[in-house]
Amino acid sequence: MLRPREHILGNLETLYREAFARAQASGDHAEQARLDFEFRRDQLYLESVLDVRDLLRPPPPPPETRPEDKSVIAQISELRSLTRLPFGR
């Protein structure tokens, strides 16, 4: 089963936020700038890969119509056609 896009992007963001917080705590501005750039770059790469994944996935099957989705008249018509006996044979 494929993980949802939001879950994957959320994991990426969590990873970078933790690293950014460590760089911020140590006062390393160059590391913060590097992490900010890498996060945005990796996010673009990942979104592109996820778009390709979504395009390659087969389309979902059409939803089946359930009897409760049909009108009462349509259900009666179907029952009548099933119970008709072929006359004239």
Secondary structure, 3 states (H helix, E strand, C coil): CCCCHHHHHHHHHHHHHHHHHHHHHHCCHHHHHHHHHHHHHHHHHHHHHHHHHHHHCCCCCCCCCCHHHCCHHHHHHHHHHHHCCCCCC
